Amino acid sequence: MVNTNIQWAESTVNFWVGCKKISEGCKFCYMYRILEGNKKDPSNIWRTSDSTFYNTLYWKEPTRIFTNSMSDFFIEEADEWRDDAWDVIRRTPQHIWMILTKRPERIKECLPEDWGEGWDNVWLGVTVENQKCFQKAKLLSEIPATIRFISAEPC
């Protein structure tokens, strides 16, 4: 398990790493600082190793997981891997998967076929970094989900 200092999660899981900046909220992205500090290109998106990708299948203890803290779960470049990620999430109903995105316009087209009204173990959230971006909250409200949340950052 990868423990985290993020107050609202117990662990983080990254199915892929890397992202493309798309809004003002991305200006001071910690993922960019971390990867650049490790001499990696943060705009290059790559799938994590199988041992990382499938690790939660072996976690027995229920865990609140911040999903893709080093990317965006709904980034287009990860489309080929997302079904496998949904399969891991589907097979681990004991965990709470908190999926936060700056790309709510892509959520509906990226949901699994059996999503229905949402899965009890998935919380969908959007980052609303300023008043100009508040329409992201409206987009999220139109997606069927058991739990939705807003991250107002940076404040």
N, CA and C atoms as a LAMMPS dump frame, in Angstrom:
ITEM: TIMESTEP
0
ITEM: NUMBER OF ATOMS
465
ITEM: BOX BOUNDS ff ff ff
-5.0000000000000000e+02 5.0000000000000000e+02
-5.0000000000000000e+02 5.0000000000000000e+02
-5.0000000000000000e+02 5.0000000000000000e+02
ITEM: ATOMS id mol type element x y z
1 1 1 N 0.831 -1.174 0
2 1 2 C 0 0 0
3 1 3 C 0.878 1.24 0
4 2 1 N 0.491 2.251 -0.761
5 2 2 C 1.21 3.52 -0.79
6 2 3 C 0.466 4.488 0.112
7 3 1 N 1.03 4.743 1.291
8 3 2 C 0.411 5.687 2.209
9 3 3 C 0.584 7.102 1.665
10 4 1 N -0.282 7.999 2.11
11 4 2 C -0.242 9.359 1.614
12 4 3 C -0.398 10.347 2.751
13 5 1 N 0.095 11.553 2.556
14 5 2 C -0.111 12.639 3.506
15 5 3 C -1.354 13.45 3.155
16 6 1 N -2.053 13.061 2.102
17 6 2 C -3.291 13.745 1.725
18 6 3 C -4.323 13.435 2.806
19 7 1 N -4.888 14.48 3.429
20 7 2 C -5.737 14.304 4.597
21 7 3 C -6.996 13.489 4.339
22 8 1 N -7.545 13.559 3.153
23 8 2 C -8.831 12.92 2.88
24 8 3 C -8.691 11.536 2.243
25 9 1 N -7.496 11.018 2.197
26 9 2 C -7.266 9.676 1.63
27 9 3 C -6.262 8.928 2.498
28 10 1 N -6.318 7.613 2.411
29 10 2 C -5.355 6.794 3.141
30 10 3 C -4.229 6.306 2.244
31 11 1 N -4.5 6.299 0.931
32 11 2 C -3.52 5.793 -0.017
33 11 3 C -3.733 6.461 -1.374
34 12 1 N -2.748 6.334 -2.224
35 12 2 C -2.884 6.771 -3.615
36 12 3 C -2.558 5.582 -4.513
37 13 1 N -3.242 5.547 -5.647
38 13 2 C -2.968 4.546 -6.67
39 13 3 C -2.925 5.269 -8.007
40 14 1 N -1.853 5.059 -8.739
41 14 2 C -1.715 5.657 -10.065
42 14 3 C -1.708 4.556 -11.108
43 15 1 N -2.759 4.523 -11.897
44 15 2 C -2.813 3.57 -13.001
45 15 3 C -1.933 4.061 -14.152
46 16 1 N -1.809 5.372 -14.272
47 16 2 C -0.895 5.992 -15.237
48 16 3 C -0.375 7.272 -14.623
49 17 1 N 0.694 7.778 -15.203
50 17 2 C 1.388 8.953 -14.686
51 17 3 C 1.617 9.912 -15.84
52 18 1 N 1.594 11.199 -15.533
53 18 2 C 1.814 12.235 -16.528
54 18 3 C 0.496 12.9 -16.889
55 19 1 N 0.59 14.143 -17.323
56 19 2 C -0.636 14.897 -17.604
57 19 3 C -0.305 16.077 -18.524
58 20 1 N -1.338 16.68 -19.044
59 20 2 C -1.22 17.891 -19.864
60 20 3 C -1.972 19.001 -19.145
61 21 1 N -1.33 20.141 -18.969
62 21 2 C -1.966 21.272 -18.295
63 21 3 C -3.1 21.813 -19.17
64 22 1 N -4.279 22.008 -18.531
65 22 2 C -5.433 22.477 -19.299
66 22 3 C -6.145 23.674 -18.687
67 23 1 N -5.751 24.085 -17.478
68 23 2 C -6.471 25.195 -16.847
69 23 3 C -5.553 25.944 -15.896
70 24 1 N -6.071 27.055 -15.362
71 24 2 C -5.297 27.85 -14.408
72 24 3 C -4.928 27.054 -13.165
73 25 1 N -5.762 26.092 -12.807
74 25 2 C -5.492 25.255 -11.641
75 25 3 C -4.284 24.354 -11.813
76 26 1 N -3.81 24.223 -13.035
77 26 2 C -2.645 23.374 -13.318
78 26 3 C -1.319 24.133 -13.184
79 27 1 N -1.403 25.444 -12.982
80 27 2 C -0.205 26.279 -13.011
81 27 3 C 0.898 25.794 -12.061
82 28 1 N 0.531 25.411 -10.85
83 28 2 C 1.528 25.004 -9.857
84 28 3 C 1.405 23.517 -9.524
85 29 1 N 1.099 22.701 -10.498
86 29 2 C 0.86 21.271 -10.305
87 29 3 C 2.057 20.584 -9.644
88 30 1 N 1.787 19.904 -8.518
89 30 2 C 2.871 19.216 -7.801
90 30 3 C 3.438 18.048 -8.601
91 31 1 N 2.589 17.402 -9.43
92 31 2 C 3.078 16.284 -10.239
93 31 3 C 4.177 16.763 -11.185
94 32 1 N 3.982 17.946 -11.774
95 32 2 C 5.005 18.501 -12.662
96 32 3 C 6.303 18.735 -11.898
97 33 1 N 6.209 19.312 -10.703
98 33 2 C 7.411 19.562 -9.9
99 33 3 C 8.124 18.256 -9.554
100 34 1 N 7.355 17.242 -9.154
101 34 2 C 7.963 15.96 -8.76
102 34 3 C 8.667 15.306 -9.942
103 35 1 N 7.975 15.201 -11.072
104 35 2 C 8.579 14.52 -12.222
105 35 3 C 9.749 15.31 -12.799
106 36 1 N 9.616 16.623 -12.903
107 36 2 C 10.733 17.428 -13.406
108 36 3 C 11.932 17.309 -12.474
109 37 1 N 11.677 17.24 -11.154
110 37 2 C 12.758 17.045 -10.18
111 37 3 C 13.458 15.704 -10.356
112 38 1 N 12.745 14.744 -10.922
113 38 2 C 13.322 13.422 -11.208
114 38 3 C 13.766 13.299 -12.664
115 39 1 N 13.881 14.43 -13.331
116 39 2 C 14.355 14.498 -14.73
117 39 3 C 13.465 13.7 -15.692
118 40 1 N 12.138 13.729 -15.447
119 40 2 C 11.164 13.082 -16.335
120 40 3 C 10.248 14.143 -16.923
121 41 1 N 9.75 13.877 -18.106
122 41 2 C 8.844 14.797 -18.779
123 41 3 C 7.418 14.557 -18.267
124 42 1 N 6.855 15.488 -17.482
125 42 2 C 5.53 15.276 -16.909
126 42 3 C 4.399 15.303 -17.936
127 43 1 N 4.653 15.81 -19.13
128 43 2 C 3.607 15.839 -20.16
129 43 3 C 3.57 14.537 -20.964
130 44 1 N 4.495 13.628 -20.675
131 44 2 C 4.51 12.304 -21.29
132 44 3 C 3.664 11.384 -20.399
133 45 1 N 2.619 10.785 -20.948
134 45 2 C 1.718 9.943 -20.155
135 45 3 C 2.092 8.481 -20.369
136 46 1 N 2.311 7.753 -19.26
137 46 2 C 2.654 6.342 -19.379
138 46 3 C 1.881 5.531 -18.35
139 47 1 N 1.61 4.28 -18.708
140 47 2 C 0.929 3.333 -17.834
141 47 3 C 1.926 2.818 -16.821
142 48 1 N 1.476 2.641 -15.597
143 48 2 C 2.366 2.122 -14.566
144 48 3 C 2.584 0.618 -14.767
145 49 1 N 3.531 0.078 -14.043
146 49 2 C 3.848 -1.352 -14.148
147 49 3 C 2.658 -2.19 -13.693
148 50 1 N 2.604 -3.432 -14.122
149 50 2 C 1.533 -4.333 -13.7
150 50 3 C 1.474 -4.465 -12.18
151 51 1 N 2.622 -4.507 -11.531
152 51 2 C 2.614 -4.665 -10.068
153 51 3 C 1.952 -3.463 -9.388
154 52 1 N 2.124 -2.279 -9.921
155 52 2 C 1.452 -1.087 -9.394
156 52 3 C -0.009 -1.071 -9.805
157 53 1 N -0.263 -1.339 -11.077
158 53 2 C -1.609 -1.257 -11.648
159 53 3 C -2.58 -2.194 -10.929
160 54 1 N -2.144 -3.413 -10.621
161 54 2 C -3.036 -4.432 -10.06
162 54 3 C -2.856 -4.663 -8.56
163 55 1 N -2.02 -3.891 -7.917
164 55 2 C -1.673 -4.095 -6.515
165 55 3 C -2.88 -4.103 -5.578
166 56 1 N -3.858 -3.247 -5.808
167 56 2 C -4.994 -3.151 -4.881
168 56 3 C -5.868 -4.4 -4.879
169 57 1 N -5.727 -5.251 -5.873
170 57 2 C -6.477 -6.506 -5.887
171 57 3 C -6.109 -7.385 -4.685
172 58 1 N -4.95 -7.12 -4.079
173 58 2 C -4.46 -7.931 -2.971
174 58 3 C -4.631 -7.248 -1.614
175 59 1 N -5.155 -6.02 -1.606
176 59 2 C -5.389 -5.314 -0.35
177 59 3 C -6.704 -5.79 0.237
178 60 1 N -6.683 -6.351 1.391
179 60 2 C -7.905 -6.841 2.04
180 60 3 C -8.609 -5.746 2.843
181 61 1 N -7.833 -4.931 3.526
182 61 2 C -8.385 -3.882 4.384
183 61 3 C -9.028 -2.777 3.545
184 62 1 N -10.283 -2.403 3.842
185 62 2 C -10.916 -1.292 3.104
186 62 3 C -10.081 -0.023 3.219
187 63 1 N -9.894 0.66 2.095
188 63 2 C -9.003 1.813 2.024
189 63 3 C -9.629 2.906 1.18
190 64 1 N -9.481 4.169 1.631
191 64 2 C -9.877 5.333 0.819
192 64 3 C -8.693 5.685 -0.079
193 65 1 N -8.901 5.579 -1.387
194 65 2 C -7.811 5.722 -2.353
195 65 3 C -8.016 6.957 -3.221
196 66 1 N -7.037 7.852 -3.215
197 66 2 C -7.006 8.957 -4.166
198 66 3 C -6.471 8.367 -5.462
199 67 1 N -7.317 8.336 -6.469
200 67 2 C -7.016 7.645 -7.718
201 67 3 C -6.336 8.588 -8.71
202 68 1 N -5.179 8.165 -9.19
203 68 2 C -4.398 8.911 -10.178
204 68 3 C -4.004 10.307 -9.685
205 69 1 N -3.366 10.351 -8.558
206 69 2 C -2.88 11.629 -8.024
207 69 3 C -1.772 12.218 -8.895
208 70 1 N -1.171 11.379 -9.757
209 70 2 C -0.083 11.839 -10.622
210 70 3 C -0.526 11.931 -12.083
211 71 1 N -1.831 12.053 -12.299
212 71 2 C -2.385 12.204 -13.64
213 71 3 C -3.844 12.616 -13.506
214 72 1 N -4.587 12.462 -14.562
215 72 2 C -6.03 12.69 -14.558
216 72 3 C -6.668 11.414 -15.084
217 73 1 N -7.578 10.83 -14.32
218 73 2 C -8.185 9.558 -14.704
219 73 3 C -8.869 9.64 -16.066
220 74 1 N -9.341 10.822 -16.444
221 74 2 C -10.099 10.966 -17.683
222 74 3 C -9.297 11.606 -18.822
223 75 1 N -7.982 11.66 -18.683
224 75 2 C -7.152 12.218 -19.748
225 75 3 C -7.241 11.32 -20.984
226 76 1 N -7.334 11.933 -22.143
227 76 2 C -7.543 11.193 -23.392
228 76 3 C -6.426 10.2 -23.684
229 77 1 N -5.21 10.549 -23.347
230 77 2 C -4.068 9.689 -23.649
231 77 3 C -4.118 8.346 -22.914
232 78 1 N -4.977 8.219 -21.914
233 78 2 C -5.082 6.969 -21.152
234 78 3 C -6.291 6.133 -21.566
235 79 1 N -6.954 6.504 -22.632
236 79 2 C -8.164 5.779 -23.049
237 79 3 C -7.931 4.276 -23.205
238 80 1 N -6.774 3.886 -23.709
239 80 2 C -6.523 2.459 -23.955
240 80 3 C -6.338 1.654 -22.677
241 81 1 N -6.075 2.313 -21.541
242 81 2 C -5.836 1.614 -20.279
243 81 3 C -7.026 1.689 -19.32
244 82 1 N -7.96 2.608 -19.578
245 82 2 C -9.017 2.899 -18.613
246 82 3 C -9.914 1.692 -18.331
247 83 1 N -10.259 0.9 -19.337
248 83 2 C -11.108 -0.271 -19.083
249 83 3 C -10.453 -1.223 -18.083
250 84 1 N -9.148 -1.393 -18.178
251 84 2 C -8.436 -2.247 -17.214
252 84 3 C -8.487 -1.641 -15.813
253 85 1 N -8.383 -0.319 -15.729
254 85 2 C -8.476 0.35 -14.427
255 85 3 C -9.884 0.175 -13.844
256 86 1 N -10.904 0.351 -14.683
257 86 2 C -12.275 0.137 -14.204
258 86 3 C -12.448 -1.302 -13.716
259 87 1 N -11.813 -2.246 -14.363
260 87 2 C -11.921 -3.638 -13.943
261 87 3 C -11.326 -3.832 -12.546
262 88 1 N -10.199 -3.215 -12.279
263 88 2 C -9.595 -3.289 -10.942
264 88 3 C -10.543 -2.668 -9.915
265 89 1 N -11.097 -1.52 -10.237
266 89 2 C -12.017 -0.836 -9.322
267 89 3 C -13.27 -1.684 -9.085
268 90 1 N -13.797 -2.271 -10.124
269 90 2 C -14.978 -3.143 -10.029
270 90 3 C -14.702 -4.341 -9.111
271 91 1 N -13.49 -4.875 -9.191
272 91 2 C -13.133 -6.086 -8.443
273 91 3 C -12.686 -5.8 -7.007
274 92 1 N -12.675 -4.527 -6.604
275 92 2 C -12.259 -4.166 -5.247
276 92 3 C -13.338 -3.29 -4.581
277 93 1 N -14.519 -3.85 -4.381
278 93 2 C -15.609 -3.059 -3.796
279 93 3 C -15.374 -2.675 -2.336
280 94 1 N -14.383 -3.274 -1.689
281 94 2 C -14.079 -2.918 -0.303
282 94 3 C -13.393 -1.556 -0.203
283 95 1 N -12.842 -1.07 -1.294
284 95 2 C -12.141 0.217 -1.286
285 95 3 C -13.06 1.339 -1.775
286 96 1 N -12.778 2.542 -1.311
287 96 2 C -13.412 3.741 -1.841
288 96 3 C -12.405 4.382 -2.791
289 97 1 N -12.794 4.5 -4.062
290 97 2 C -11.938 5.084 -5.099
291 97 3 C -12.405 6.517 -5.346
292 98 1 N -11.59 7.485 -4.946
293 98 2 C -11.916 8.896 -5.124
294 98 3 C -11.22 9.378 -6.398
295 99 1 N -12.029 9.664 -7.408
296 99 2 C -11.503 10.049 -8.71
297 99 3 C -11.787 11.531 -8.916
298 100 1 N -10.73 12.334 -8.92
299 100 2 C -10.813 13.782 -9.076
300 100 3 C -10.292 14.154 -10.458
301 101 1 N -11.027 14.996 -11.179
302 101 2 C -10.628 15.353 -12.542
303 101 3 C -10.773 16.845 -12.81
304 102 1 N -10.01 17.317 -13.753
305 102 2 C -10.192 18.651 -14.327
306 102 3 C -10.842 18.521 -15.706
307 103 1 N -11.263 17.31 -16.064
308 103 2 C -11.838 17.02 -17.379
309 103 3 C -13.242 16.398 -17.26
310 104 1 N -14.18 17.072 -16.586
311 104 2 C -15.505 16.475 -16.391
312 104 3 C -16.281 16.273 -17.689
313 105 1 N -15.923 16.992 -18.721
314 105 2 C -16.601 16.829 -20.012
315 105 3 C -16.337 15.454 -20.626
316 106 1 N -15.329 14.749 -20.119
317 106 2 C -14.992 13.419 -20.65
318 106 3 C -15.537 12.276 -19.798
319 107 1 N -16.069 12.574 -18.636
320 107 2 C -16.477 11.504 -17.72
321 107 3 C -17.492 10.572 -18.37
322 108 1 N -18.587 11.122 -18.864
323 108 2 C -19.693 10.288 -19.359
324 108 3 C -19.229 9.3 -20.419
325 109 1 N -18.398 9.752 -21.366
326 109 2 C -17.944 8.865 -22.442
327 109 3 C -16.92 7.833 -21.964
328 110 1 N -16.365 8.025 -20.777
329 110 2 C -15.326 7.12 -20.267
330 110 3 C -15.814 6.17 -19.176
331 111 1 N -17.089 6.225 -18.855
332 111 2 C -17.62 5.33 -17.821
333 111 3 C -17.783 3.925 -18.374
334 112 1 N -17.66 2.918 -17.51
335 112 2 C -17.852 1.534 -17.967
336 112 3 C -19.319 1.275 -18.296
337 113 1 N -19.56 0.283 -19.126
338 113 2 C -20.92 -0.027 -19.577
339 113 3 C -21.866 -0.362 -18.431
340 114 1 N -21.36 -0.973 -17.367
341 114 2 C -22.216 -1.375 -16.246
342 114 3 C -22.284 -0.326 -15.135
343 115 1 N -21.963 0.912 -15.445
344 115 2 C -21.944 2 -14.462
345 115 3 C -23.329 2.267 -13.873
346 116 1 N -24.362 2.218 -14.699
347 116 2 C -25.719 2.48 -14.225
348 116 3 C -25.833 3.84 -13.574
349 117 1 N -26.278 3.869 -12.32
350 117 2 C -26.404 5.118 -11.555
351 117 3 C -25.15 5.402 -10.735
352 118 1 N -24.11 4.631 -10.983
353 118 2 C -22.859 4.812 -10.247
354 118 3 C -22.542 3.578 -9.436
355 119 1 N -21.302 3.458 -9.032
356 119 2 C -20.864 2.353 -8.182
357 119 3 C -20.697 2.883 -6.765
358 120 1 N -21.092 2.101 -5.781
359 120 2 C -21.01 2.541 -4.393
360 120 3 C -19.583 2.83 -3.934
361 121 1 N -18.592 2.225 -4.579
362 121 2 C -17.205 2.399 -4.138
363 121 3 C -16.441 3.464 -4.945
364 122 1 N -17.153 4.25 -5.754
365 122 2 C -16.488 5.292 -6.542
366 122 3 C -17.106 6.649 -6.233
367 123 1 N -16.255 7.593 -5.847
368 123 2 C -16.661 8.973 -5.666
369 123 3 C -16.082 9.748 -6.846
370 124 1 N -16.913 10.492 -7.558
371 124 2 C -16.45 11.32 -8.676
372 124 3 C -16.366 12.772 -8.239
373 125 1 N -15.241 13.407 -8.55
374 125 2 C -15.052 14.801 -8.164
375 125 3 C -14.433 15.626 -9.266
376 126 1 N -14.64 16.938 -9.161
377 126 2 C -14.019 17.882 -10.095
378 126 3 C -13.274 18.955 -9.306
379 127 1 N -12.238 19.467 -9.917
380 127 2 C -11.519 20.606 -9.373
381 127 3 C -12.143 21.867 -9.946
382 128 1 N -12.54 22.761 -9.065
383 128 2 C -13.069 24.059 -9.46
384 128 3 C -12.114 25.095 -8.882
385 129 1 N -11.25 25.608 -9.741
386 129 2 C -10.173 26.466 -9.254
387 129 3 C -10.542 27.935 -9.131
388 130 1 N -11.609 28.351 -9.779
389 130 2 C -12.064 29.738 -9.673
390 130 3 C -13.503 29.83 -10.204
391 131 1 N -14.098 30.997 -10.072
392 131 2 C -15.49 31.189 -10.48
393 131 3 C -15.69 30.87 -11.956
394 132 1 N -14.703 31.209 -12.767
395 132 2 C -14.785 30.972 -14.207
396 132 3 C -14.934 29.484 -14.533
397 133 1 N -14.466 28.621 -13.665
398 133 2 C -14.503 27.17 -13.894
399 133 3 C -15.663 26.491 -13.186
400 134 1 N -16.585 27.262 -12.618
401 134 2 C -17.66 26.646 -11.843
402 134 3 C -18.57 25.76 -12.69
403 135 1 N -18.583 25.956 -14.009
404 135 2 C -19.415 25.106 -14.877
405 135 3 C -18.986 23.651 -14.785
406 136 1 N -17.763 23.376 -14.318
407 136 2 C -17.322 21.987 -14.124
408 136 3 C -18.212 21.285 -13.098
409 137 1 N -18.644 22.025 -12.078
410 137 2 C -19.527 21.45 -11.066
411 137 3 C -20.873 21.083 -11.681
412 138 1 N -21.366 21.91 -12.576
413 138 2 C -22.631 21.604 -13.253
414 138 3 C -22.482 20.348 -14.109
415 139 1 N -21.383 20.238 -14.847
416 139 2 C -21.14 19.038 -15.644
417 139 3 C -21.131 17.789 -14.758
418 140 1 N -20.456 17.876 -13.611
419 140 2 C -20.403 16.739 -12.695
420 140 3 C -21.8 16.383 -12.193
421 141 1 N -22.625 17.396 -11.921
422 141 2 C -23.97 17.134 -11.391
423 141 3 C -24.838 16.358 -12.377
424 142 1 N -24.479 16.365 -13.637
425 142 2 C -25.251 15.671 -14.671
426 142 3 C -24.803 14.221 -14.873
427 143 1 N -23.76 13.8 -14.169
428 143 2 C -23.229 12.437 -14.282
429 143 3 C -23.84 11.587 -13.173
430 144 1 N -24.397 10.432 -13.503
431 144 2 C -24.9 9.572 -12.434
432 144 3 C -23.74 9.093 -11.564
433 145 1 N -23.887 9.261 -10.256
434 145 2 C -22.842 8.836 -9.323
435 145 3 C -23.445 8.687 -7.942
436 146 1 N -22.91 7.763 -7.181
437 146 2 C -23.358 7.574 -5.806
438 146 3 C -22.932 8.763 -4.953
439 147 1 N -21.682 9.188 -5.128
440 147 2 C -21.157 10.347 -4.394
441 147 3 C -20.378 11.216 -5.369
442 148 1 N -20.633 12.521 -5.298
443 148 2 C -19.895 13.517 -6.079
444 148 3 C -19.245 14.49 -5.101
445 149 1 N -18.105 15.065 -5.501
446 149 2 C -17.464 16.061 -4.644
447 149 3 C -16.757 17.108 -5.483
448 150 1 N -16.514 18.237 -4.855
449 150 2 C -15.8 19.342 -5.488
450 150 3 C -14.544 19.618 -4.675
451 151 1 N -13.453 19.79 -5.379
452 151 2 C -12.206 20.23 -4.769
453 151 3 C -11.995 21.669 -5.215
454 152 1 N -12.056 22.602 -4.278
455 152 2 C -11.854 24.015 -4.592
456 152 3 C -10.382 24.325 -4.358
457 153 1 N -9.614 24.255 -5.441
458 153 2 C -8.178 24.471 -5.306
459 153 3 C -7.593 25.01 -6.606
460 154 1 N -6.555 25.773 -6.552
461 154 2 C -5.968 26.287 -5.324
462 154 3 C -6.819 27.409 -4.748
463 155 1 N -6.937 27.436 -3.449
464 155 2 C -7.715 28.507 -2.779
465 155 3 C -6.782 29.631 -2.392
